């Protein structure tokens, strides 16, 4: 076997370990000043778990400096954990200048771009005198990662890696996220040992190309979103056929009990479309737009993703109409509500499955 071209078996073995990196030998790991920007549905539990882990397992660790556009979220985290674990930054410039490792988890590419521009401007003068690592954990388009890497490459002693995460807010709360990394090796090594097991259960290393991790994140999300679309279509067909979605959901648990199928199937089954407790539909539409753009650029058709995108648009439009009428059940829709698009296309009610869940019993 050519050692320069490892087999699929060796690659799988490399990814079988929770952390593929040896522990950093540099002393003073406890004295790192960590910053975390973006305390949304994913960022809040990630920052909280990181702060709690370091407080419990790293003697002498410093409080994590957190920033959020809506400052009250940062203050909520401070109240929850106390000032021995959390400090609230007034500005992004403070995070950039005071922290050695800065994590970002933000809502959109435009927000990410704007935040990193502030970081870069803040570090022009005075220039950093010791190493800084910026860790982008959001779902972004791959070319933006290269743009941010170029932006920060002009700042001395500054490194940038991409580190998107897989898992819903419940997995973030339980520190069970799957973390994917690409970029500078030494930076990944340092960050991987900060995140596992504090924030996630495992790290996958995709190499030095900064665009690989965000590309993999889109590929992975396309699999999840495509599964949601298939669930929506199958549940809708089973309702129309008089079998009922609950029986299909039971079949899934018996035959293919993958967590996304089971958990999102549960949401569809019971019309549990509260996006504040899951993944908001606007985020789903952002991701599907990125995936479709990538597929177009690479001439790789993905019709299931096209259908999912349209069904999410339909669900969002139906919800907006409910909001105008004052009878919306949820302030924000979860992306699993795309089933409403499939239901409406089949002549069923979009958000209330009780109106059509009528199993037709077989006559003996």
LOFI-386466 format. One record per residue (C-alpha): residue in one letter; x, y, z. Coordinates in steps of 0.001 Angstrom, whole numbers, plus 524288, in hexadecimal, padded with zeros to 5 digits. Each point is the difference from the previous one (the first is absolute). Layout:
@resn: a&X: X&Y: Y&Z: Z .
...
//
This chain:
@resn: x&X: 80000&Y: 80000&Z: 80000 .
@resn: x&X: 80502&Y: 80D88&Z: 7FC9A .
@resn: x&X: 80247&Y: 806CC&Z: 80D2E .
@resn: x&X: 7FCAF&Y: 80CFF&Z: 7F9BB .
@resn: x&X: 7F288&Y: 7FAC2&Z: 7FC79 .
@resn: x&X: 7FA35&Y: 7F999&Z: 80C39 .
@resn: x&X: 7F569&Y: 7F5F2&Z: 7FE07 .
@resn: x&X: 7F1D4&Y: 8025D&Z: 80393 .
@resn: x&X: 8020C&Y: 7F69B&Z: 80B64 .
@resn: x&X: 80B1E&Y: 80819&Z: 805AB .
@resn: x&X: 7F837&Y: 80C75&Z: 7FE33 .
@resn: x&X: 7F482&Y: 7F9FC&Z: 80712 .
@resn: x&X: 8090B&Y: 7FBCB&Z: 80AF8 .
@resn: x&X: 80538&Y: 80DE2&Z: 8010D .
@resn: x&X: 7F218&Y: 804F3&Z: 8018F .
@resn: x&X: 7FC3B&Y: 7F587&Z: 809E4 .
@resn: x&X: 806B9&Y: 806D5&Z: 80B5D .
@resn: x&X: 7F89B&Y: 80AD0&Z: 8073F .
@resn: x&X: 80BAE&Y: 80906&Z: 7FE53 .
@resn: x&X: 8099F&Y: 7FD8C&Z: 7F4D1 .
@resn: x&X: 80A36&Y: 80955&Z: 805A3 .
@resn: x&X: 80A28&Y: 7FD3F&Z: 80A6D .
@resn: x&X: 7FF55&Y: 808EE&Z: 80BC2 .
@resn: x&X: 8075A&Y: 80CF0&Z: 7FE55 .
@resn: x&X: 80D05&Y: 8004E&Z: 80720 .
@resn: x&X: 7FFF5&Y: 80EBA&Z: 80230 .
@resn: x&X: 7FE9F&Y: 802DA&Z: 80E9A .
@resn: x&X: 7F67F&Y: 80A16&Z: 8053C .
@resn: x&X: 7F3C9&Y: 7FA84&Z: 7F992 .
@resn: x&X: 7F887&Y: 8044A&Z: 80C21 .
@resn: x&X: 803C3&Y: 80E3B&Z: 7FDF6 .
@resn: x&X: 7F9E0&Y: 8012C&Z: 7F28A .
@resn: x&X: 7F62F&Y: 80AF1&Z: 7FEFB .
@resn: x&X: 7F490&Y: 7FACA&Z: 7F822 .
@resn: x&X: 7F59A&Y: 80842&Z: 7F974 .
@resn: x&X: 7F2ED&Y: 7FBDE&Z: 7FA63 .
@resn: x&X: 7F7DF&Y: 8086F&Z: 7F6D9 .
@resn: x&X: 7F1F9&Y: 7FC68&Z: 7FCB6 .
@resn: x&X: 7F6EE&Y: 7FA62&Z: 80A4A .
@resn: x&X: 7F4C2&Y: 7FAD3&Z: 7F7F1 .
@resn: x&X: 7F981&Y: 7F2B4&Z: 800BF .
@resn: x&X: 80D1F&Y: 7F941&Z: 7FDCA .
@resn: x&X: 809D0&Y: 809F6&Z: 804E5 .
@resn: x&X: 7F9FC&Y: 8019E&Z: 80D78 .
@resn: x&X: 80115&Y: 7F1A4&Z: 80422 .
@resn: x&X: 80D4B&Y: 7FEC5&Z: 7F97C .
@resn: x&X: 8056B&Y: 80B93&Z: 80794 .
@resn: x&X: 7F97A&Y: 7FB6D&Z: 80C8C .
@resn: x&X: 80570&Y: 7F22E&Z: 7FF00 .
@resn: x&X: 80D97&Y: 804EB&Z: 7FCB7 .
@resn: x&X: 7FFF8&Y: 8092D&Z: 80BAB .
@resn: x&X: 7FAF0&Y: 7F589&Z: 80951 .
@resn: x&X: 809BE&Y: 7F5D0&Z: 7FB59 .
@resn: x&X: 80BAE&Y: 808FA&Z: 80180 .
@resn: x&X: 7FB7F&Y: 80467&Z: 80D5D .
@resn: x&X: 7FE93&Y: 7F1EC&Z: 80493 .
@resn: x&X: 80BA0&Y: 7F9A3&Z: 7F940 .
@resn: x&X: 80A3A&Y: 80A8E&Z: 7FD49 .
@resn: x&X: 8050B&Y: 805CD&Z: 80CCE .
@resn: x&X: 8026C&Y: 80E86&Z: 7FF34 .
@resn: x&X: 7F8A0&Y: 801AF&Z: 7F339 .
@resn: x&X: 7FB5B&Y: 80DA8&Z: 7FCCA .
@resn: x&X: 7F1B8&Y: 803C7&Z: 7FE17 .
@resn: x&X: 7FBA5&Y: 7FF37&Z: 7F1DD .
@resn: x&X: 7FD5D&Y: 80D4A&Z: 7F9F7 .
@resn: x&X: 7F312&Y: 7FFB6&Z: 7F8AA .
@resn: x&X: 7F9B9&Y: 8097B&Z: 7F686 .
@resn: x&X: 7F29F&Y: 8001A&Z: 7F9C4 .
@resn: x&X: 7F96F&Y: 80A30&Z: 7F785 .
@resn: x&X: 7F49D&Y: 7FFD8&Z: 8099B .
@resn: x&X: 807A6&Y: 8021A&Z: 80C7B .
@resn: x&X: 7F55A&Y: 7FA5E&Z: 808B0 .
@resn: x&X: 80359&Y: 7F23E&Z: 7FB28 .
@resn: x&X: 80DF5&Y: 801C1&Z: 804C8 .
@resn: x&X: 7FB05&Y: 80548&Z: 80CE4 .
@resn: x&X: 7F701&Y: 7F42C&Z: 8014E .
@resn: x&X: 80BC0&Y: 7F704&Z: 7FEC7 .
@resn: x&X: 80758&Y: 80803&Z: 80A19 .
@resn: x&X: 7F484&Y: 7FEC4&Z: 8096A .
@resn: x&X: 7FF37&Y: 7F153&Z: 7FD86 .
@resn: x&X: 80E61&Y: 7FCE2&Z: 8022F .
@resn: x&X: 80587&Y: 80B52&Z: 807D7 .
@resn: x&X: 80B94&Y: 80907&Z: 7FE08 .
@resn: x&X: 809CC&Y: 7F559&Z: 80327 .
@resn: x&X: 7FC59&Y: 7F986&Z: 7F30A .
@resn: x&X: 7FAAE&Y: 80AF1&Z: 7F75B .
@resn: x&X: 803AF&Y: 80E0C&Z: 7FCF9 .
@resn: x&X: 7F7CA&Y: 8085E&Z: 7F6D2 .
@resn: x&X: 806BD&Y: 80803&Z: 7F578 .
@resn: x&X: 7FA3D&Y: 80D07&Z: 7FC1A .
@resn: x&X: 8060F&Y: 7FFB0&Z: 7F273 .
@resn: x&X: 80596&Y: 7F6B4&Z: 7F5E8 .
@resn: x&X: 80C85&Y: 807E3&Z: 8007E .
@resn: x&X: 8019C&Y: 7FC1C&Z: 80E46 .
@resn: x&X: 7FEA3&Y: 7F19E&Z: 7FC8A .
@resn: x&X: 809F2&Y: 80127&Z: 7F505 .
@resn: x&X: 80A20&Y: 80704&Z: 80836 .
@resn: x&X: 7FE6D&Y: 7F89D&Z: 80CDB .
@resn: x&X: 7FE48&Y: 7F1E2&Z: 7FB90 .
@resn: x&X: 8097D&Y: 7F591&Z: 7FB5C .
@resn: x&X: 7F5B7&Y: 7F6ED&Z: 7FA10 .
@resn: x&X: 7F371&Y: 805D5&Z: 7FA98 .
@resn: x&X: 7F452&Y: 7F7B2&Z: 7FC0E .
@resn: x&X: 7F521&Y: 80550&Z: 7F772 .
@resn: x&X: 7F292&Y: 7FA14&Z: 7FDD8 .
@resn: x&X: 7F7BC&Y: 80967&Z: 7F81D .
@resn: x&X: 7F376&Y: 8003A&Z: 7F821 .
@resn: x&X: 803E4&Y: 80346&Z: 7F210 .
@resn: x&X: 80B59&Y: 80233&Z: 7F6CB .
@resn: x&X: 7FDDF&Y: 80EB3&Z: 8003C .
@resn: x&X: 80086&Y: 80049&Z: 80ED4 .
@resn: x&X: 80C32&Y: 7F772&Z: 80018 .
@resn: x&X: 806B0&Y: 808B1&Z: 7F5FB .
@resn: x&X: 7FCBC&Y: 80C42&Z: 807B7 .
@resn: x&X: 804BB&Y: 7FA83&Z: 80CF3 .
@resn: x&X: 80CFA&Y: 7FB89&Z: 7FA54 .
@resn: x&X: 80213&Y: 80D2A&Z: 7F998 .
@resn: x&X: 7FEBE&Y: 8061B&Z: 80D7C .
@resn: x&X: 809D4&Y: 7F61F&Z: 8053F .
@resn: x&X: 809BA&Y: 802FC&Z: 7F532 .
@resn: x&X: 7FEA8&Y: 80EB0&Z: 801CD .
@resn: x&X: 801A0&Y: 7FEC8&Z: 80EB9 .
@resn: x&X: 80CCD&Y: 7F899&Z: 7FE74 .
@resn: x&X: 8066D&Y: 80976&Z: 7F684 .
@resn: x&X: 80528&Y: 80845&Z: 80B2B .
@resn: x&X: 8052B&Y: 7FBDC&Z: 8094D .
@resn: x&X: 803DF&Y: 7F388&Z: 7F932 .
@resn: x&X: 7FF1A&Y: 7F34D&Z: 807D5 .
@resn: x&X: 80C4F&Y: 7FC57&Z: 8075C .
@resn: x&X: 7FC35&Y: 7F1B0&Z: 801E2 .
@resn: x&X: 7F88C&Y: 7F5EC&Z: 7F830 .
@resn: x&X: 7F163&Y: 80125&Z: 7FDFC .
@resn: x&X: 7F6F5&Y: 7F5B5&Z: 7FA56 .
@resn: x&X: 7F2C2&Y: 80350&Z: 7FA22 .
@resn: x&X: 7F695&Y: 7F48A&Z: 7FF0F .
@resn: x&X: 7F424&Y: 80162&Z: 7F71E .
@resn: x&X: 7F582&Y: 7F61C&Z: 803D7 .
@resn: x&X: 7F469&Y: 8052E&Z: 7F825 .
@resn: x&X: 7FA7D&Y: 7FA39&Z: 7F378 .
@resn: x&X: 805D9&Y: 808AE&Z: 7F574 .
@resn: x&X: 8028F&Y: 7FF1B&Z: 7F177 .
@resn: x&X: 80D98&Y: 7FA30&Z: 7FD9D .
@resn: x&X: 80539&Y: 80B9B&Z: 7F866 .
@resn: x&X: 7FD32&Y: 808CD&Z: 80BAC .
@resn: x&X: 8096C&Y: 7F7C7&Z: 80806 .
@resn: x&X: 80AC5&Y: 802F1&Z: 7F640 .
@resn: x&X: 7FC4B&Y: 80E61&Z: 8005F .
@resn: x&X: 8010B&Y: 80062&Z: 80ED7 .
@resn: x&X: 80CE4&Y: 7F8A1&Z: 7FFBA .
@resn: x&X: 8059D&Y: 80A12&Z: 7F6A4 .
@resn: x&X: 7FABD&Y: 80B1C&Z: 8085F .
@resn: x&X: 80685&Y: 7FAF5&Z: 80C5C .
@resn: x&X: 80C88&Y: 7FBBB&Z: 7F93D .
@resn: x&X: 803DB&Y: 80E56&Z: 7FFB3 .
@resn: x&X: 8001B&Y: 80049&Z: 80EE4 .
@resn: x&X: 80CCB&Y: 7FB06&Z: 80610 .
@resn: x&X: 7FF7B&Y: 7F3F7&Z: 808D5 .
@resn: x&X: 7F1C4&Y: 7FD91&Z: 7FC84 .
@resn: x&X: 7FA55&Y: 7F323&Z: 7FB31 .
@resn: x&X: 7F28C&Y: 7FC39&Z: 7FB11 .
@resn: x&X: 7F95D&Y: 7F2BE&Z: 7FF65 .
@resn: x&X: 7F26C&Y: 7FBA7&Z: 7FC38 .
@resn: x&X: 7F91A&Y: 7F72D&Z: 809AD .
@resn: x&X: 7F175&Y: 7FE42&Z: 7FCF2 .
@resn: x&X: 7F80F&Y: 7F6FE&Z: 808A4 .
@resn: x&X: 7F592&Y: 7F5CB&Z: 7FD90 .
@resn: x&X: 7F4AD&Y: 7FE0E&Z: 80940 .
@resn: x&X: 7F389&Y: 806BB&Z: 8049F .
@resn: x&X: 7FF5D&Y: 808DF&Z: 80C05 .
@resn: x&X: 7FD22&Y: 7F3FF&Z: 80860 .
@resn: x&X: 80D1A&Y: 7FA2F&Z: 7FBE2 .
@resn: x&X: 806AB&Y: 80CF5&Z: 802D2 .
@resn: x&X: 7F9EF&Y: 8000A&Z: 80D94 .
@resn: x&X: 804F3&Y: 7F233&Z: 80267 .
@resn: x&X: 80DB7&Y: 802DF&Z: 7FA8E .
@resn: x&X: 7FDC3&Y: 7F599&Z: 7F59F .
@resn: x&X: 802E7&Y: 807E8&Z: 7F3C8 .
@resn: x&X: 807ED&Y: 7FA7C&Z: 7F4BD .
@resn: x&X: 80A9A&Y: 809E2&Z: 7FCB5 .
@resn: x&X: 80678&Y: 8013D&Z: 7F2A7 .
@resn: x&X: 80CC8&Y: 80780&Z: 7FE57 .
@resn: x&X: 808A8&Y: 80502&Z: 7F518 .
@resn: x&X: 80B54&Y: 8098A&Z: 7FF8E .
@resn: x&X: 80CD9&Y: 80201&Z: 80730 .
@resn: x&X: 80443&Y: 7F341&Z: 80684 .
@resn: x&X: 8055B&Y: 80576&Z: 80CBB .
@resn: x&X: 7F3FB&Y: 80875&Z: 801D4 .
@resn: x&X: 7F6FD&Y: 7F467&Z: 7FDC2 .
@resn: x&X: 807D2&Y: 7F81F&Z: 809D4 .
@resn: x&X: 7FE8D&Y: 80A9A&Z: 80A4E .
@resn: x&X: 7F18D&Y: 8022F&Z: 7FD7C .
@resn: x&X: 7FC5F&Y: 7F19D&Z: 7FF20 .
@resn: x&X: 80479&Y: 7FDE3&Z: 80DF9 .
@resn: x&X: 7F83E&Y: 80BDC&Z: 80467 .
@resn: x&X: 7F386&Y: 7FAD4&Z: 7F9D5 .
@resn: x&X: 80040&Y: 7F151&Z: 802AE .
@resn: x&X: 7F9E6&Y: 7FBD5&Z: 80907 .
@resn: x&X: 7FBF5&Y: 80D79&Z: 804EF .
@resn: x&X: 7F750&Y: 8035F&Z: 7F467 .
@resn: x&X: 7FFCC&Y: 7F44C&Z: 7F6E9 .
@resn: x&X: 801C9&Y: 7F15C&Z: 7FFB1 .
@resn: x&X: 8091C&Y: 7FF09&Z: 7F458 .
@resn: x&X: 80868&Y: 807A2&Z: 7F663 .
@resn: x&X: 80198&Y: 7FCD0&Z: 7F19C .
@resn: x&X: 80C45&Y: 805F5&Z: 7F9F7 .
@resn: x&X: 7FE7C&Y: 8035F&Z: 7F192 .
@resn: x&X: 80DAE&Y: 80537&Z: 7FDCD .
@resn: x&X: 80629&Y: 80D0D&Z: 7FD1D .
@resn: x&X: 7F6CD&Y: 80550&Z: 7F597 .
@resn: x&X: 7F7D6&Y: 809F4&Z: 80770 .
@resn: x&X: 7F427&Y: 7FDCA&Z: 7F722 .
@resn: x&X: 7FED4&Y: 7F15D&Z: 80264 .
@resn: x&X: 7F8FC&Y: 80071&Z: 80D20 .
@resn: x&X: 7F567&Y: 809A0&Z: 7FBB0 .
@resn: x&X: 7FE56&Y: 7F81F&Z: 7F379 .
@resn: x&X: 7FE5D&Y: 7F38F&Z: 807E6 .
@resn: x&X: 7F645&Y: 8070C&Z: 808B5 .
@resn: x&X: 7F796&Y: 80328&Z: 7F424 .
@resn: x&X: 80105&Y: 7F201&Z: 7FB16 .
@resn: x&X: 7FBFE&Y: 7FAD7&Z: 80D53 .
@resn: x&X: 7F4C0&Y: 80994&Z: 80135 .
@resn: x&X: 7FB61&Y: 7FC2A&Z: 7F26D .
@resn: x&X: 7FEC9&Y: 7F1FC&Z: 804C4 .
@resn: x&X: 7F816&Y: 80444&Z: 80BD5 .
@resn: x&X: 7F762&Y: 80932&Z: 7F828 .
@resn: x&X: 7FDF3&Y: 7F5D3&Z: 7F570 .
@resn: x&X: 7FBC6&Y: 7F68C&Z: 80AA9 .
@resn: x&X: 7F630&Y: 80A02&Z: 804EC .
@resn: x&X: 7FA7A&Y: 8015B&Z: 7F25D .
@resn: x&X: 7FEAF&Y: 7F153&Z: 7FE9B .
@resn: x&X: 7F96F&Y: 7FF21&Z: 80D56 .
@resn: x&X: 7F67A&Y: 80AB1&Z: 7FC24 .
@resn: x&X: 7FC57&Y: 7F946&Z: 7F353 .
@resn: x&X: 7FEB7&Y: 7F26A&Z: 8060E .
@resn: x&X: 7F7FB&Y: 804CC&Z: 80B8F .
@resn: x&X: 7F709&Y: 8077B&Z: 7F6E0 .
@resn: x&X: 7FE27&Y: 7F442&Z: 7F719 .
@resn: x&X: 7FD07&Y: 7F737&Z: 80BA0 .
@resn: x&X: 7F5A5&Y: 80986&Z: 804B9 .
@resn: x&X: 7F9B5&Y: 8009D&Z: 7F298 .
@resn: x&X: 80056&Y: 7F125&Z: 7FEF5 .
@resn: x&X: 7F8F1&Y: 7FE45&Z: 80CED .
@resn: x&X: 80B7F&Y: 7F936&Z: 8067C .
@resn: x&X: 803BD&Y: 80B75&Z: 8088B .
@resn: x&X: 80D1C&Y: 80648&Z: 802C5 .
@resn: x&X: 80148&Y: 7F9F6&Z: 80DBA .
@resn: x&X: 80150&Y: 7F25D&Z: 7FA48 .
@resn: x&X: 80A80&Y: 804B0&Z: 7F68E .
@resn: x&X: 80732&Y: 80682&Z: 80B35 .
@resn: x&X: 7FFA1&Y: 7F32B&Z: 80776 .
@resn: x&X: 8055F&Y: 7F933&Z: 7F3EB .
@resn: x&X: 80B45&Y: 809AC&Z: 7FFA1 .
@resn: x&X: 8034C&Y: 7FD39&Z: 80E37 .
@resn: x&X: 7FFEB&Y: 7F16E&Z: 7FD38 .
@resn: x&X: 80778&Y: 7FFCE&Z: 7F325 .
@resn: x&X: 80872&Y: 80C49&Z: 7FEDD .
@resn: x&X: 800B4&Y: 806A4&Z: 80D54 .
@resn: x&X: 80929&Y: 80B13&Z: 7FC3F .
@resn: x&X: 7FE6A&Y: 80B54&Z: 809B5 .
@resn: x&X: 7FC5B&Y: 80A4A&Z: 7F5B5 .
@resn: x&X: 7F56E&Y: 7F748&Z: 7FA44 .
@resn: x&X: 7FA72&Y: 7FC5F&Z: 80D46 .
@resn: x&X: 800E0&Y: 80D72&Z: 80644 .
@resn: x&X: 7FB66&Y: 8082B&Z: 7F484 .
@resn: x&X: 7F5B7&Y: 7F5C8&Z: 7FD19 .
@resn: x&X: 7FAF2&Y: 8020D&Z: 80DD1 .
@resn: x&X: 7FF0A&Y: 80E9D&Z: 7FD8E .
@resn: x&X: 7F88A&Y: 7FE27&Z: 7F34F .
@resn: x&X: 7F72D&Y: 7F5C6&Z: 8060B .
@resn: x&X: 7FBAA&Y: 8090B&Z: 80AFC .
@resn: x&X: 8010A&Y: 80D1D&Z: 7F8D9 .
@resn: x&X: 80ADF&Y: 80448&Z: 80938 .
@resn: x&X: 80516&Y: 80B13&Z: 7F7A0 .
@resn: x&X: 8055C&Y: 80944&Z: 80A52 .
@resn: x&X: 80C6F&Y: 8053D&Z: 7F9E3 .
@resn: x&X: 8047D&Y: 8061F&Z: 80CC4 .
@resn: x&X: 80277&Y: 7F227&Z: 804EF .
@resn: x&X: 8063B&Y: 7FAC7&Z: 7F3A5 .
@resn: x&X: 8056A&Y: 80523&Z: 7F32E .
@resn: x&X: 7F8BE&Y: 80BEE&Z: 7FAEF .
@resn: x&X: 7FAB6&Y: 7FF34&Z: 7F231 .
@resn: x&X: 8075B&Y: 80C46&Z: 7FBE0 .
@resn: x&X: 80C90&Y: 7F8DA&Z: 80359 .
@resn: x&X: 7FB47&Y: 7F45C&Z: 7F831 .
@resn: x&X: 7FD50&Y: 80899&Z: 7F43C .
@resn: x&X: 80D76&Y: 80632&Z: 8014A .
@resn: x&X: 8063B&Y: 7F28D&Z: 80035 .
@resn: x&X: 7F7F5&Y: 7FAE4&Z: 7F49F .
@resn: x&X: 803A8&Y: 80C16&Z: 7F81E .
@resn: x&X: 80E6B&Y: 7FD55&Z: 802B9 .
@resn: x&X: 7FE82&Y: 7F19E&Z: 7FC76 .
@resn: x&X: 7F8E9&Y: 80304&Z: 7F349 .
@resn: x&X: 80A4E&Y: 80A2A&Z: 7FC7B .
@resn: x&X: 80AD5&Y: 7F623&Z: 80264 .
@resn: x&X: 7F8C9&Y: 7F5AC&Z: 7F81E .
@resn: x&X: 7FE2E&Y: 8099B&Z: 7F4C6 .
@resn: x&X: 80E4D&Y: 80409&Z: 80007 .
@resn: x&X: 8041A&Y: 7F1B3&Z: 7FF97 .
@resn: x&X: 7F593&Y: 7FBB6&Z: 7F61D .
@resn: x&X: 7FA8D&Y: 7F645&Z: 809C6 .
@resn: x&X: 7F10D&Y: 7FFDE&Z: 7FFA1 .
@resn: x&X: 7F904&Y: 7FDF2&Z: 80CFF .
@resn: x&X: 7F160&Y: 7FF73&Z: 7FD20 .
@resn: x&X: 7FC6C&Y: 7FBC1&Z: 80DD0 .
@resn: x&X: 8065F&Y: 80C51&Z: 8053F .
@resn: x&X: 7F8C3&Y: 80836&Z: 7F5FD .
@resn: x&X: 7F32B&Y: 7FA38&Z: 804D7 .
@resn: x&X: 803C9&Y: 80218&Z: 80E3D .
@resn: x&X: 80348&Y: 80E30&Z: 7FD44 .
@resn: x&X: 7F2D3&Y: 80264&Z: 7F990 .
@resn: x&X: 7F8AE&Y: 7F91A&Z: 80AF3 .
@resn: x&X: 806E4&Y: 8085D&Z: 80A37 .
@resn: x&X: 7FC2A&Y: 80C25&Z: 7F867 .
@resn: x&X: 7F1EA&Y: 7FB40&Z: 7FFCD .
@resn: x&X: 80032&Y: 7FD50&Z: 80E9B .
@resn: x&X: 8059D&Y: 80D72&Z: 802D0 .
@resn: x&X: 7F5B9&Y: 80683&Z: 7F781 .
@resn: x&X: 7F50B&Y: 7F886&Z: 806C7 .
@resn: x&X: 80582&Y: 803D8&Z: 80D39 .
@resn: x&X: 80113&Y: 80E47&Z: 7FC0F .
@resn: x&X: 7F1A7&Y: 7FFBD&Z: 7FC4D .
@resn: x&X: 7FC9F&Y: 7FA37&Z: 80D50 .
@resn: x&X: 807DC&Y: 80AAB&Z: 806AF .
@resn: x&X: 7F864&Y: 80A69&Z: 7F88D .
@resn: x&X: 7F333&Y: 7F9A7&Z: 8042B .
@resn: x&X: 8049B&Y: 7FECA&Z: 80E0D .
@resn: x&X: 7FE7C&Y: 7F13A&Z: 80114 .
@resn: x&X: 80E17&Y: 7FB4C&Z: 7FEBB .
@resn: x&X: 803CD&Y: 7F5B1&Z: 80A12 .
@resn: x&X: 80E7F&Y: 80329&Z: 7FF58 .
@resn: x&X: 807D8&Y: 80C81&Z: 7FEE7 .
@resn: x&X: 80A93&Y: 7F909&Z: 7F822 .
@resn: x&X: 7FE88&Y: 7F3B7&Z: 7F7CC .
@resn: x&X: 80913&Y: 7F451&Z: 800C2 .
@resn: x&X: 80531&Y: 7FB3E&Z: 7F2EB .
@resn: x&X: 7F8BC&Y: 7F328&Z: 801E8 .
@resn: x&X: 7F3C4&Y: 807EA&Z: 7FCFD .
@resn: x&X: 80376&Y: 7FE09&Z: 7F1AA .
@resn: x&X: 7F654&Y: 7F4BC&Z: 80112 .
@resn: x&X: 7F588&Y: 80A8A&Z: 7FF14 .
@resn: x&X: 80435&Y: 80253&Z: 7F1F3 .
@resn: x&X: 7FE81&Y: 7F19F&Z: 7FCAC .
@resn: x&X: 7F2E5&Y: 7FF55&Z: 806F2 .
@resn: x&X: 7FA47&Y: 80BE1&Z: 7F942 .
@resn: x&X: 80492&Y: 7FB1F&Z: 7F2BA .
@resn: x&X: 7F85C&Y: 7F383&Z: 802DB .
@resn: x&X: 7F3C8&Y: 80764&Z: 80415 .
@resn: x&X: 801E0&Y: 7FE77&Z: 80EB7 .
@resn: x&X: 800E6&Y: 809F3&Z: 80AEE .
@resn: x&X: 80DDB&Y: 80504&Z: 80172 .
@resn: x&X: 801B2&Y: 8014D&Z: 80EA7 .
@resn: x&X: 7F504&Y: 7F816&Z: 80642 .
@resn: x&X: 80170&Y: 7F184&Z: 7FD72 .
@resn: x&X: 7F423&Y: 7FCF0&Z: 80881 .
@resn: x&X: 7F768&Y: 804C8&Z: 7F4E3 .
@resn: x&X: 8046C&Y: 7F51D&Z: 7F706 .
@resn: x&X: 80589&Y: 7F53B&Z: 808C0 .
@resn: x&X: 7F530&Y: 7F641&Z: 7FDC7 .
@resn: x&X: 804B5&Y: 7F20F&Z: 7FED3 .
@resn: x&X: 7F70D&Y: 7F7DA&Z: 7F78E .
@resn: x&X: 7FE35&Y: 7F2B7&Z: 806BD .
@resn: x&X: 800C4&Y: 7F3F3&Z: 7F794 .
@resn: x&X: 7F356&Y: 7F844&Z: 7FFB8 .
@resn: x&X: 80145&Y: 7F1D8&Z: 8042F .
//
